[in-house]
Amino acid sequence: MADKTLTRMDLAEAVHNEVGLSRNDSANLVESVLSHISDALVAGESVKISSFGTFSIRDKSARVGRNPKTGEEVPIHPRRVLTFRPSHLMKDRVAAGNKG
Amino acid sequence: MIRSELIQKIADENPHLYQRDVERIVGTVFDEIIDAMASGDRVELRGFGAFSVKKRDSRIGRNPRTGEAVEVEEKAVPFFKTGKLLRDRLNGK
């Protein structure tokens, strides 16, 4: 298994190669995709990208946690968390590509 | 928000681009993330989150209808961890 880490720059490079926009414009468009997704989530909307997956927001209620090192009880405040559910296509491709 | 609405928002902000190019751009971003994970790579998008691949060990599953034990092979599954900035923004920080 290769274990590279891709970043925004690699996504921008892919857009540059695919569409032929400048690297700078490509980078701005990648950023724009991410910020529209973030903004929708922050507004409480879920984001469903067909054949990729669904980002959704869940509300977690307050609970009492415990510092595992000291055993001390600490309150955990109610919060919103993001979950990502991959599409079947993504699951199948990731499973097939990492076999054995 | 769904894929087509995301494409529309980006098209509206970029009137100099053809709609079909915006579709290709958005498609390329998502395909590239899937391709990376299919090769076992991570995609780290600071402030947004990171996509990575997790291994699930093989296990003995059960056919829920018949109760029969079946061997489930080890497999790789996609995983997303929310970035700190987005996590904070979701909680109004």
N, CA and C atoms of all chains as a GROMACS GRO file, in nm:
protein
  579
    1MET      N    1   0.085  -0.121   0.000
    1MET     CA    2   0.000   0.000   0.000
    1MET      C    3   0.088   0.125   0.000
    2ALA      N    4   0.067   0.212  -0.096
    2ALA     CA    5   0.139   0.341  -0.096
    2ALA      C    6   0.083   0.422   0.020
    3ASP      N    7   0.166   0.502   0.085
    3ASP     CA    8   0.100   0.591   0.180
    3ASP      C    9   0.150   0.734   0.169
    4LYS      N   10   0.109   0.791   0.060
    4LYS     CA   11   0.133   0.933   0.036
    4LYS      C   12   0.022   1.010   0.103
    5THR      N   13   0.045   1.139   0.122
    5THR     CA   14  -0.064   1.227   0.165
    5THR      C   15  -0.084   1.333   0.059
    6LEU      N   16  -0.206   1.338   0.006
    6LEU     CA   17  -0.239   1.442  -0.090
    6LEU      C   18  -0.291   1.564  -0.016
    7THR      N   19  -0.272   1.680  -0.078
    7THR     CA   20  -0.320   1.804  -0.017
    7THR      C   21  -0.400   1.882  -0.121
    8ARG      N   22  -0.444   2.001  -0.081
    8ARG     CA   23  -0.514   2.091  -0.173
    8ARG      C   24  -0.437   2.109  -0.303
    9MET      N   25  -0.303   2.115  -0.289
    9MET     CA   26  -0.219   2.140  -0.406
    9MET      C   27  -0.234   2.029  -0.510
   10ASP      N   28  -0.243   1.904  -0.462
   10ASP     CA   29  -0.259   1.791  -0.554
   10ASP      C   30  -0.396   1.795  -0.622
   11LEU      N   31  -0.497   1.837  -0.547
   11LEU     CA   32  -0.631   1.848  -0.607
   11LEU      C   33  -0.632   1.959  -0.712
   12ALA      N   34  -0.565   2.070  -0.680
   12ALA     CA   35  -0.557   2.181  -0.775
   12ALA      C   36  -0.482   2.138  -0.902
   13GLU      N   37  -0.377   2.059  -0.883
   13GLU     CA   38  -0.300   2.009  -0.997
   13GLU      C   39  -0.388   1.920  -1.087
   14ALA      N   40  -0.471   1.838  -1.024
   14ALA     CA   41  -0.562   1.751  -1.100
   14ALA      C   42  -0.662   1.836  -1.180
   15VAL      N   43  -0.712   1.942  -1.119
   15VAL     CA   44  -0.807   2.031  -1.189
   15VAL      C   45  -0.736   2.102  -1.304
   16HIS      N   46  -0.615   2.148  -1.278
   16HIS     CA   47  -0.534   2.212  -1.380
   16HIS      C   48  -0.514   2.119  -1.500
   17ASN      N   49  -0.480   1.993  -1.474
   17ASN     CA   50  -0.458   1.897  -1.582
   17ASN      C   51  -0.586   1.861  -1.656
   18GLU      N   52  -0.695   1.856  -1.582
   18GLU     CA   53  -0.822   1.812  -1.642
   18GLU      C   54  -0.886   1.923  -1.725
   19VAL      N   55  -0.883   2.045  -1.675
   19VAL     CA   56  -0.960   2.152  -1.739
   19VAL      C   57  -0.871   2.256  -1.806
   20GLY      N   58  -0.742   2.256  -1.770
   20GLY     CA   59  -0.652   2.350  -1.834
   20GLY      C   60  -0.659   2.492  -1.783
   21LEU      N   61  -0.721   2.510  -1.665
   21LEU     CA   62  -0.716   2.643  -1.603
   21LEU      C   63  -0.578   2.662  -1.541
   22SER      N   64  -0.544   2.787  -1.512
   22SER     CA   65  -0.414   2.812  -1.449
   22SER      C   66  -0.411   2.743  -1.312
   23ARG      N   67  -0.290   2.719  -1.260
   23ARG     CA   68  -0.278   2.655  -1.129
   23ARG      C   69  -0.344   2.741  -1.022
   24ASN      N   70  -0.330   2.872  -1.038
   24ASN     CA   71  -0.386   2.963  -0.939
   24ASN      C   72  -0.540   2.957  -0.939
   25ASP      N   73  -0.599   2.963  -1.058
   25ASP     CA   74  -0.746   2.954  -1.068
   25ASP      C   75  -0.794   2.818  -1.020
   26SER      N   76  -0.718   2.713  -1.053
   26SER     CA   77  -0.756   2.579  -1.011
   26SER      C   78  -0.757   2.569  -0.858
   27ALA      N   79  -0.654   2.628  -0.796
   27ALA     CA   80  -0.647   2.626  -0.650
   27ALA      C   81  -0.765   2.701  -0.589
   28ASN      N   82  -0.802   2.814  -0.650
   28ASN     CA   83  -0.915   2.890  -0.597
   28ASN      C   84  -1.046   2.813  -0.609
   29LEU      N   85  -1.060   2.737  -0.718
   29LEU     CA   86  -1.182   2.659  -0.735
   29LEU      C   87  -1.191   2.543  -0.635
   30VAL      N   88  -1.076   2.478  -0.609
   30VAL     CA   89  -1.075   2.372  -0.508
   30VAL      C   90  -1.118   2.429  -0.373
   31GLU      N   91  -1.062   2.547  -0.340
   31GLU     CA   92  -1.097   2.613  -0.214
   31GLU      C   93  -1.246   2.646  -0.210
   32SER      N   94  -1.297   2.689  -0.323
   32SER     CA   95  -1.437   2.726  -0.332
   32SER      C   96  -1.529   2.604  -0.308
   33VAL      N   97  -1.490   2.489  -0.361
   33VAL     CA   98  -1.568   2.366  -0.337
   33VAL      C   99  -1.572   2.337  -0.186
   34LEU      N  100  -1.455   2.342  -0.122
   34LEU     CA  101  -1.449   2.311   0.021
   34LEU      C  102  -1.524   2.414   0.105
   35SER      N  103  -1.515   2.541   0.066
   35SER     CA  104  -1.580   2.640   0.151
   35SER      C  105  -1.732   2.640   0.134
   36HIS      N  106  -1.782   2.607   0.014
   36HIS     CA  107  -1.927   2.594   0.000
   36HIS      C  108  -1.981   2.477   0.080
   37ILE      N  109  -1.906   2.367   0.082
   37ILE     CA  110  -1.949   2.252   0.162
   37ILE      C  111  -1.949   2.290   0.310
   38SER      N  112  -1.839   2.354   0.355
   38SER     CA  113  -1.830   2.395   0.496
   38SER      C  114  -1.942   2.489   0.535
   39ASP      N  115  -1.968   2.589   0.450
   39ASP     CA  116  -2.071   2.688   0.483
   39ASP      C  117  -2.208   2.623   0.498
   40ALA      N  118  -2.240   2.530   0.408
   40ALA     CA  119  -2.369   2.462   0.416
   40ALA      C  120  -2.379   2.384   0.547
   41LEU      N  121  -2.269   2.317   0.585
   41LEU     CA  122  -2.270   2.238   0.708
   41LEU      C  123  -2.284   2.328   0.831
   42VAL      N  124  -2.212   2.441   0.829
   42VAL     CA  125  -2.219   2.534   0.941
   42VAL      C  126  -2.361   2.590   0.954
   43ALA      N  127  -2.429   2.605   0.839
   43ALA     CA  128  -2.568   2.652   0.841
   43ALA      C  129  -2.664   2.540   0.883
   44GLY      N  130  -2.610   2.422   0.912
   44GLY     CA  131  -2.693   2.312   0.961
   44GLY      C  132  -2.749   2.221   0.853
   45GLU      N  133  -2.708   2.246   0.729
   45GLU     CA  134  -2.756   2.163   0.617
   45GLU      C  135  -2.668   2.040   0.602
   46SER      N  136  -2.725   1.928   0.556
   46SER     CA  137  -2.635   1.819   0.519
   46SER      C  138  -2.598   1.836   0.372
   47VAL      N  139  -2.488   1.776   0.334
   47VAL     CA  140  -2.436   1.791   0.198
   47VAL      C  141  -2.424   1.652   0.137
   48LYS      N  142  -2.501   1.631   0.030
   48LYS     CA  143  -2.505   1.499  -0.032
   48LYS      C  144  -2.445   1.506  -0.171
   49ILE      N  145  -2.330   1.445  -0.188
   49ILE     CA  146  -2.261   1.444  -0.316
   49ILE      C  147  -2.277   1.305  -0.377
   50SER      N  148  -2.359   1.295  -0.481
   50SER     CA  149  -2.387   1.164  -0.539
   50SER      C  150  -2.258   1.098  -0.585
   51SER      N  151  -2.249   0.968  -0.566
   51SER     CA  152  -2.135   0.882  -0.596
   51SER      C  153  -2.006   0.919  -0.518
   52PHE      N  154  -2.017   1.010  -0.422
   52PHE     CA  155  -1.904   1.038  -0.333
   52PHE      C  156  -1.943   1.003  -0.189
   53GLY      N  157  -2.042   1.075  -0.136
   53GLY     CA  158  -2.086   1.046   0.000
   53GLY      C  159  -2.168   1.160   0.057
   54THR      N  160  -2.210   1.144   0.182
   54THR     CA  161  -2.295   1.243   0.248
   54THR      C  162  -2.230   1.291   0.376
   55PHE      N  163  -2.221   1.424   0.389
   55PHE     CA  164  -2.175   1.485   0.514
   55PHE      C  165  -2.300   1.526   0.589
   56SER      N  166  -2.312   1.484   0.716
   56SER     CA  167  -2.427   1.533   0.791
   56SER      C  168  -2.386   1.574   0.932
   57ILE      N  169  -2.472   1.657   0.990
   57ILE     CA  170  -2.446   1.716   1.120
   57ILE      C  171  -2.529   1.644   1.225
   58ARG      N  172  -2.468   1.608   1.336
   58ARG     CA  173  -2.544   1.548   1.445
   58ARG      C  174  -2.525   1.629   1.571
   59ASP      N  175  -2.634   1.643   1.646
   59ASP     CA  176  -2.626   1.713   1.774
   59ASP      C  177  -2.599   1.611   1.883
   60LYS      N  178  -2.494   1.635   1.961
   60LYS     CA  179  -2.462   1.546   2.073
   60LYS      C  180  -2.505   1.618   2.200
   61SER      N  181  -2.571   1.545   2.289
   61SER     CA  182  -2.614   1.611   2.413
   61SER      C  183  -2.501   1.607   2.516
   62ALA      N  184  -2.518   1.687   2.621
   62ALA     CA  185  -2.417   1.696   2.726
   62ALA      C  186  -2.406   1.563   2.799
   63ARG      N  187  -2.286   1.529   2.842
   63ARG     CA  188  -2.270   1.408   2.925
   63ARG      C  189  -2.150   1.428   3.016
   64VAL      N  190  -2.139   1.340   3.113
   64VAL     CA  191  -2.026   1.349   3.203
   64VAL      C  192  -1.917   1.256   3.152
   65GLY      N  193  -1.802   1.313   3.122
   65GLY     CA  194  -1.689   1.233   3.077
   65GLY      C  195  -1.595   1.212   3.193
   66ARG      N  196  -1.488   1.140   3.167
   66ARG     CA  197  -1.392   1.113   3.274
   66ARG      C  198  -1.252   1.123   3.214
   67ASN      N  199  -1.166   1.193   3.279
   67ASN     CA  200  -1.026   1.196   3.238
   67ASN      C  201  -0.970   1.057   3.262
   68PRO      N  202  -0.932   0.986   3.156
   68PRO     CA  203  -0.892   0.847   3.172
   68PRO      C  204  -0.764   0.832   3.255
   69LYS      N  205  -0.685   0.937   3.263
   69LYS     CA  206  -0.560   0.928   3.338
   69LYS      C  207  -0.583   0.948   3.488
   70THR      N  208  -0.666   1.049   3.520
   70THR     CA  209  -0.682   1.082   3.662
   70THR      C  210  -0.812   1.028   3.720
   71GLY      N  211  -0.905   0.985   3.632
   71GLY     CA  212  -1.034   0.936   3.681
   71GLY      C  213  -1.129   1.048   3.718
   72GLU      N  214  -1.083   1.171   3.700
   72GLU     CA  215  -1.161   1.289   3.736
   72GLU      C  216  -1.281   1.307   3.642
   73GLU      N  217  -1.396   1.341   3.698
   73GLU     CA  218  -1.514   1.365   3.614
   73GLU      C  219  -1.509   1.504   3.553
   74VAL      N  220  -1.537   1.513   3.423
   74VAL     CA  221  -1.540   1.643   3.358
   74VAL      C  222  -1.667   1.654   3.274
   75PRO      N  223  -1.735   1.768   3.281
   75PRO     CA  224  -1.856   1.783   3.201
   75PRO      C  225  -1.820   1.797   3.053
   76ILE      N  226  -1.892   1.727   2.964
   76ILE     CA  227  -1.874   1.746   2.821
   76ILE      C  228  -1.998   1.821   2.772
   77HIS      N  229  -1.974   1.936   2.716
   77HIS     CA  230  -2.084   2.023   2.676
   77HIS      C  231  -2.154   1.971   2.551
   78PRO      N  232  -2.282   2.008   2.532
   78PRO     CA  233  -2.351   1.967   2.410
   78PRO      C  234  -2.277   2.025   2.290
   79ARG      N  235  -2.268   1.951   2.181
   79ARG     CA  236  -2.193   2.002   2.066
   79ARG      C  237  -2.246   1.941   1.938
   80ARG      N  238  -2.206   2.004   1.828
   80ARG     CA  239  -2.244   1.953   1.696
   80ARG      C  240  -2.124   1.884   1.635
   81VAL      N  241  -2.146   1.764   1.582
   81VAL     CA  242  -2.036   1.694   1.516
   81VAL      C  243  -2.075   1.661   1.372
   82LEU      N  244  -1.973   1.644   1.292
   82LEU     CA  245  -1.992   1.614   1.150
   82LEU      C  246  -1.964   1.466   1.128
   83THR      N  247  -2.054   1.398   1.057
   83THR     CA  248  -2.023   1.261   1.019
   83THR      C  249  -2.024   1.251   0.868
   84PHE      N  250  -1.940   1.162   0.816
   84PHE     CA  251  -1.934   1.141   0.672
   84PHE      C  252  -1.972   0.997   0.643
   85ARG      N  253  -2.068   0.978   0.554
   85ARG     CA  254  -2.108   0.844   0.515
   85ARG      C  255  -2.068   0.825   0.369
   86PRO      N  256  -1.969   0.738   0.344
   86PRO     CA  257  -1.923   0.720   0.206
   86PRO      C  258  -2.029   0.654   0.119
   87SER      N  259  -2.029   0.686  -0.010
   87SER     CA  260  -2.120   0.622  -0.104
   87SER      C  261  -2.077   0.478  -0.128
   88HIS      N  262  -2.165   0.398  -0.185
   88HIS     CA  263  -2.129   0.260  -0.220
   88HIS      C  264  -2.012   0.259  -0.316
   89LEU      N  265  -2.015   0.352  -0.413
   89LEU     CA  266  -1.906   0.358  -0.511
   89LEU      C  267  -1.772   0.380  -0.440
   90MET      N  268  -1.768   0.474  -0.346
   90MET     CA  269  -1.642   0.500  -0.276
   90MET      C  270  -1.600   0.376  -0.196
   91LYS      N  271  -1.694   0.315  -0.124
   91LYS     CA  272  -1.660   0.197  -0.043
   91LYS      C  273  -1.607   0.085  -0.132
   92ASP      N  274  -1.674   0.062  -0.244
   92ASP     CA  275  -1.632  -0.045  -0.334
   92ASP      C  276  -1.494  -0.018  -0.392
   93ARG      N  277  -1.470   0.107  -0.435
   93ARG     CA  278  -1.340   0.138  -0.496
   93ARG      C  279  -1.228   0.132  -0.393
   94VAL      N  280  -1.254   0.178  -0.272
   94VAL     CA  281  -1.151   0.174  -0.168
   94VAL      C  282  -1.122   0.029  -0.128
   95ALA      N  283  -1.227  -0.053  -0.119
   95ALA     CA  284  -1.207  -0.194  -0.083
   95ALA      C  285  -1.130  -0.266  -0.194
   96ALA      N  286  -1.168  -0.242  -0.320
   96ALA     CA  287  -1.104  -0.310  -0.432
   96ALA      C  288  -0.959  -0.268  -0.448
   97GLY      N  289  -0.931  -0.139  -0.425
   97GLY     CA  290  -0.797  -0.087  -0.447
   97GLY      C  291  -0.698  -0.127  -0.338
   98ASN      N  292  -0.749  -0.170  -0.221
   98ASN     CA  293  -0.660  -0.200  -0.109
   98ASN      C  294  -0.666  -0.347  -0.072
   99LYS      N  295  -0.703  -0.429  -0.168
   99LYS     CA  296  -0.715  -0.573  -0.140
   99LYS      C  297  -0.579  -0.638  -0.123
  100GLY      N  298  -0.569  -0.726  -0.024
  100GLY     CA  299  -0.451  -0.813  -0.006
  100GLY      C  300  -0.327  -0.748   0.042
  101MET      N  301  -2.778   2.041   0.086
  101MET     CA  302  -2.721   2.077  -0.044
  101MET      C  303  -2.680   1.950  -0.117
  102ILE      N  304  -2.709   1.943  -0.242
  102ILE     CA  305  -2.667   1.829  -0.323
  102ILE      C  306  -2.567   1.874  -0.429
  103ARG      N  307  -2.507   1.775  -0.496
  103ARG     CA  308  -2.401   1.801  -0.593
  103ARG      C  309  -2.437   1.910  -0.693
  104SER      N  310  -2.559   1.903  -0.750
  104SER     CA  311  -2.596   2.000  -0.853
  104SER      C  312  -2.607   2.142  -0.796
  105GLU      N  313  -2.647   2.153  -0.669
  105GLU     CA  314  -2.656   2.286  -0.607
  105GLU      C  315  -2.517   2.344  -0.581
  106LEU      N  316  -2.425   2.255  -0.544
  106LEU     CA  317  -2.286   2.298  -0.525
  106LEU      C  318  -2.229   2.349  -0.657
  107ILE      N  319  -2.254   2.274  -0.764
  107ILE     CA  320  -2.206   2.315  -0.897
  107ILE      C  321  -2.265   2.450  -0.935
  108GLN      N  322  -2.394   2.467  -0.907
  108GLN     CA  323  -2.461   2.593  -0.941
  108GLN      C  324  -2.400   2.712  -0.868
  109LYS      N  325  -2.372   2.694  -0.739
  109LYS     CA  326  -2.313   2.804  -0.661
  109LYS      C  327  -2.179   2.845  -0.720
  110ILE      N  328  -2.099   2.747  -0.758
  110ILE     CA  329  -1.966   2.777  -0.811
  110ILE      C  330  -1.978   2.838  -0.951
  111ALA      N  331  -2.074   2.789  -1.029
  111ALA     CA  332  -2.097   2.847  -1.162
  111ALA      C  333  -2.139   2.993  -1.149
  112ASP      N  334  -2.226   3.023  -1.052
  112ASP     CA  335  -2.272   3.161  -1.033
  112ASP      C  336  -2.157   3.255  -0.998
  113GLU      N  337  -2.060   3.204  -0.924
  113GLU     CA  338  -1.946   3.288  -0.885
  113GLU      C  339  -1.843   3.302  -0.996
  114ASN      N  340  -1.852   3.214  -1.097
  114ASN     CA  341  -1.752   3.213  -1.204
  114ASN      C  342  -1.818   3.222  -1.341
  115PRO      N  343  -1.880   3.337  -1.370
  115PRO     CA  344  -1.957   3.350  -1.494
  115PRO      C  345  -1.872   3.332  -1.620
  116HIS      N  346  -1.739   3.340  -1.606
  116HIS     CA  347  -1.651   3.322  -1.722
  116HIS      C  348  -1.631   3.174  -1.756
  117LEU      N  349  -1.678   3.083  -1.671
  117LEU     CA  350  -1.661   2.939  -1.698
  117LEU      C  351  -1.791   2.880  -1.752
  118TYR      N  352  -1.776   2.784  -1.844
  118TYR     CA  353  -1.893   2.710  -1.891
  118TYR      C  354  -1.942   2.620  -1.778
  119GLN      N  355  -2.072   2.604  -1.771
  119GLN     CA  356  -2.133   2.514  -1.672
  119GLN      C  357  -2.069   2.375  -1.678
  120ARG      N  358  -2.047   2.326  -1.801
  120ARG     CA  359  -1.994   2.189  -1.810
  120ARG      C  360  -1.850   2.180  -1.758
  121ASP      N  361  -1.775   2.291  -1.766
  121ASP     CA  362  -1.640   2.290  -1.707
  121ASP      C  363  -1.648   2.290  -1.555
  122VAL      N  364  -1.745   2.364  -1.502
  122VAL     CA  365  -1.762   2.364  -1.356
  122VAL      C  366  -1.797   2.222  -1.310
  123GLU      N  367  -1.882   2.154  -1.387
  123GLU     CA  368  -1.916   2.014  -1.353
  123GLU      C  369  -1.791   1.927  -1.353
  124ARG      N  370  -1.704   1.947  -1.452
  124ARG     CA  371  -1.581   1.867  -1.459
  124ARG      C  372  -1.487   1.899  -1.343
  125ILE      N  373  -1.478   2.028  -1.309
  125ILE     CA  374  -1.390   2.070  -1.199
  125ILE      C  375  -1.434   2.004  -1.068
  126VAL      N  376  -1.564   2.017  -1.040
  126VAL     CA  377  -1.616   1.961  -0.915
  126VAL      C  378  -1.600   1.808  -0.916
  127GLY      N  379  -1.629   1.746  -1.031
  127GLY     CA  380  -1.613   1.601  -1.044
  127GLY      C  381  -1.469   1.557  -1.023
  128THR      N  382  -1.375   1.635  -1.077
  128THR     CA  383  -1.233   1.602  -1.064
  128THR      C  384  -1.189   1.604  -0.918
  129VAL      N  385  -1.236   1.703  -0.843
  129VAL     CA  386  -1.199   1.711  -0.701
  129VAL      C  387  -1.243   1.584  -0.628
  130PHE      N  388  -1.369   1.544  -0.647
  130PHE     CA  389  -1.418   1.426  -0.576
  130PHE      C  390  -1.354   1.297  -0.628
  131ASP      N  391  -1.335   1.287  -0.759
  131ASP     CA  392  -1.273   1.165  -0.815
  131ASP      C  393  -1.130   1.148  -0.765
  132GLU      N  394  -1.059   1.260  -0.757
  132GLU     CA  395  -0.919   1.257  -0.713
  132GLU      C  396  -0.909   1.205  -0.569
  133ILE      N  397  -1.004   1.246  -0.486
  133ILE     CA  398  -1.005   1.200  -0.346
  133ILE      C  399  -1.029   1.048  -0.342
  134ILE      N  400  -1.126   1.002  -0.423
  134ILE     CA  401  -1.155   0.857  -0.426
  134ILE      C  402  -1.034   0.780  -0.482
  135ASP      N  403  -0.974   0.831  -0.590
  135ASP     CA  404  -0.857   0.764  -0.649
  135ASP      C  405  -0.744   0.751  -0.547
  136ALA      N  406  -0.720   0.859  -0.472
  136ALA     CA  407  -0.613   0.857  -0.373
  136ALA      C  408  -0.639   0.747  -0.270
  137MET      N  409  -0.762   0.744  -0.217
  137MET     CA  410  -0.792   0.643  -0.116
  137MET      C  411  -0.788   0.503  -0.174
  138ALA      N  412  -0.828   0.488  -0.300
  138ALA     CA  413  -0.822   0.356  -0.364
  138ALA      C  414  -0.678   0.308  -0.378
  139SER      N  415  -0.581   0.403  -0.381
  139SER     CA  416  -0.438   0.364  -0.384
  139SER      C  417  -0.381   0.357  -0.243
  140GLY      N  418  -0.465   0.371  -0.143
  140GLY     CA  419  -0.418   0.361  -0.005
  140GLY      C  420  -0.362   0.490   0.051
  141ASP      N  421  -0.378   0.600  -0.022
  141ASP     CA  422  -0.324   0.728   0.023
  141ASP      C  423  -0.425   0.804   0.110
  142ARG      N  424  -0.374   0.903   0.180
  142ARG     CA  425  -0.455   0.994   0.262
  142ARG      C  426  -0.476   1.123   0.185
  143VAL      N  427  -0.585   1.192   0.213
  143VAL     CA  428  -0.603   1.326   0.157
  143VAL      C  429  -0.628   1.419   0.274
  144GLU      N  430  -0.536   1.513   0.295
  144GLU     CA  431  -0.546   1.599   0.411
  144GLU      C  432  -0.576   1.741   0.368
  145LEU      N  433  -0.695   1.788   0.403
  145LEU     CA  434  -0.737   1.922   0.363
  145LEU      C  435  -0.749   2.006   0.489
  146ARG      N  436  -0.640   2.073   0.524
  146ARG     CA  437  -0.631   2.149   0.648
  146ARG      C  438  -0.751   2.241   0.668
  147GLY      N  439  -0.806   2.235   0.788
  147GLY     CA  440  -0.919   2.321   0.820
  147GLY      C  441  -1.051   2.258   0.783
  148PHE      N  442  -1.050   2.166   0.687
  148PHE     CA  443  -1.173   2.099   0.644
  148PHE      C  444  -1.180   1.959   0.704
  149GLY      N  445  -1.079   1.879   0.674
  149GLY     CA  446  -1.076   1.744   0.729
  149GLY      C  447  -0.982   1.656   0.651
  150ALA      N  448  -0.973   1.529   0.691
  150ALA     CA  449  -0.882   1.437   0.624
  150ALA      C  450  -0.954   1.306   0.591
  151PHE      N  451  -0.933   1.261   0.468
  151PHE     CA  452  -0.988   1.132   0.425
  151PHE      C  453  -0.875   1.029   0.434
  152SER      N  454  -0.904   0.916   0.495
  152SER     CA  455  -0.802   0.812   0.503
  152SER      C  456  -0.868   0.676   0.491
  153VAL      N  457  -0.783   0.573   0.488
  153VAL     CA  458  -0.833   0.437   0.470
  153VAL      C  459  -0.805   0.359   0.598
  154LYS      N  460  -0.905   0.292   0.650
  154LYS     CA  461  -0.885   0.209   0.769
  154LYS      C  462  -0.904   0.063   0.734
  155LYS      N  463  -0.823  -0.020   0.796
  155LYS     CA  464  -0.834  -0.166   0.776
  155LYS      C  465  -0.934  -0.223   0.875
  156ARG      N  466  -1.020  -0.309   0.826
  156ARG     CA  467  -1.109  -0.384   0.915
  156ARG      C  468  -1.062  -0.529   0.910
  157ASP      N  469  -1.032  -0.587   1.023
  157ASP     CA  470  -0.988  -0.727   1.027
  157ASP      C  471  -1.098  -0.821   0.979
  158SER      N  472  -1.056  -0.938   0.937
  158SER     CA  473  -1.155  -1.038   0.900
  158SER      C  474  -1.227  -1.081   1.028
  159ARG      N  475  -1.350  -1.123   1.014
  159ARG     CA  476  -1.426  -1.162   1.133
  159ARG      C  477  -1.529  -1.267   1.094
  160ILE      N  478  -1.583  -1.330   1.194
  160ILE     CA  479  -1.690  -1.425   1.167
  160ILE      C  480  -1.822  -1.350   1.178
  161GLY      N  481  -1.889  -1.337   1.065
  161GLY     CA  482  -2.018  -1.269   1.065
  161GLY      C  483  -2.127  -1.373   1.072
  162ARG      N  484  -2.251  -1.325   1.070
  162ARG     CA  485  -2.362  -1.416   1.077
  162ARG      C  486  -2.469  -1.372   0.979
  163ASN      N  487  -2.519  -1.464   0.903
  163ASN     CA  488  -2.631  -1.433   0.815
  163ASN      C  489  -2.752  -1.406   0.906
  164PRO      N  490  -2.802  -1.282   0.906
  164PRO     CA  491  -2.906  -1.248   1.004
  164PRO      C  492  -3.035  -1.327   0.982
  165ARG      N  493  -3.054  -1.376   0.860
  165ARG     CA  494  -3.178  -1.449   0.834
  165ARG      C  495  -3.169  -1.594   0.883
  166THR      N  496  -3.056  -1.658   0.853
  166THR     CA  497  -3.045  -1.800   0.886
  166THR      C  498  -2.964  -1.826   1.012
  167GLY      N  499  -2.892  -1.723   1.060
  167GLY     CA  500  -2.808  -1.742   1.177
  167GLY      C  501  -2.679  -1.814   1.147
  168GLU      N  502  -2.658  -1.849   1.022
  168GLU     CA  503  -2.540  -1.923   0.979
  168GLU      C  504  -2.414  -1.837   0.993
  169ALA      N  505  -2.305  -1.894   1.041
  169ALA     CA  506  -2.179  -1.822   1.054
  169ALA      C  507  -2.111  -1.814   0.918
  170VAL      N  508  -2.064  -1.695   0.883
  170VAL     CA  509  -1.991  -1.679   0.757
  170VAL      C  510  -1.865  -1.600   0.782
  171GLU      N  511  -1.758  -1.637   0.714
  171GLU     CA  512  -1.631  -1.567   0.727
  171GLU      C  513  -1.640  -1.437   0.647
  172VAL      N  514  -1.616  -1.321   0.713
  172VAL     CA  515  -1.610  -1.194   0.643
  172VAL      C  516  -1.462  -1.158   0.626
  173GLU      N  517  -1.419  -1.139   0.503
  173GLU     CA  518  -1.278  -1.111   0.476
  173GLU      C  519  -1.235  -0.976   0.530
  174GLU      N  520  -1.104  -0.961   0.554
  174GLU     CA  521  -1.053  -0.831   0.596
  174GLU      C  522  -1.077  -0.732   0.481
  175LYS      N  523  -1.107  -0.608   0.514
  175LYS     CA  524  -1.129  -0.512   0.406
  175LYS      C  525  -1.087  -0.371   0.448
  176ALA      N  526  -1.075  -0.285   0.348
  176ALA     CA  527  -1.037  -0.146   0.372
  176ALA      C  528  -1.161  -0.060   0.358
  177VAL      N  529  -1.180   0.034   0.451
  177VAL     CA  530  -1.296   0.122   0.444
  177VAL      C  531  -1.252   0.269   0.449
  178PRO      N  532  -1.327   0.356   0.380
  178PRO     CA  533  -1.295   0.499   0.383
  178PRO      C  534  -1.331   0.560   0.518
  179PHE      N  535  -1.254   0.658   0.560
  179PHE     CA  536  -1.279   0.724   0.689
  179PHE      C  537  -1.254   0.874   0.673
  180PHE      N  538  -1.340   0.955   0.736
  180PHE     CA  539  -1.322   1.101   0.732
  180PHE      C  540  -1.313   1.154   0.874
  181LYS      N  541  -1.212   1.237   0.898
  181LYS     CA  542  -1.201   1.304   1.027
  181LYS      C  543  -1.214   1.454   1.005
  182THR      N  544  -1.306   1.515   1.076
  182THR     CA  545  -1.331   1.659   1.060
  182THR      C  546  -1.211   1.740   1.106
  183GLY      N  547  -1.176   1.843   1.032
  183GLY     CA  548  -1.065   1.931   1.069
  183GLY      C  549  -1.103   2.022   1.186
  184LYS      N  550  -1.002   2.072   1.253
  184LYS     CA  551  -1.026   2.151   1.374
  184LYS      C  552  -1.105   2.278   1.345
  185LEU      N  553  -1.067   2.347   1.238
  185LEU     CA  554  -1.134   2.474   1.207
  185LEU      C  555  -1.283   2.452   1.180
  186LEU      N  556  -1.315   2.349   1.101
  186LEU     CA  557  -1.455   2.322   1.070
  186LEU      C  558  -1.530   2.277   1.195
  187ARG      N  559  -1.464   2.193   1.276
  187ARG     CA  560  -1.527   2.147   1.401
  187ARG      C  561  -1.561   2.268   1.489
  188ASP      N  562  -1.469   2.361   1.499
  188ASP     CA  563  -1.494   2.481   1.580
  188ASP      C  564  -1.604   2.566   1.519
  189ARG      N  565  -1.603   2.580   1.388
  189ARG     CA  566  -1.708   2.662   1.322
  189ARG      C  567  -1.846   2.601   1.344
  190LEU      N  568  -1.854   2.468   1.344
  190LEU     CA  569  -1.984   2.402   1.365
  190LEU      C  570  -2.039   2.434   1.503
  191ASN      N  571  -1.947   2.465   1.595
  191ASN     CA  572  -1.989   2.493   1.732
  191ASN      C  573  -1.981   2.643   1.763
  192GLY      N  574  -1.986   2.722   1.659
  192GLY     CA  575  -1.996   2.867   1.675
  192GLY      C  576  -1.874   2.933   1.734
  193LYS      N  577  -1.755   2.869   1.717
  193LYS     CA  578  -1.634   2.931   1.772
  193LYS      C  579  -1.558   3.004   1.663
   0.00000   0.00000   0.00000
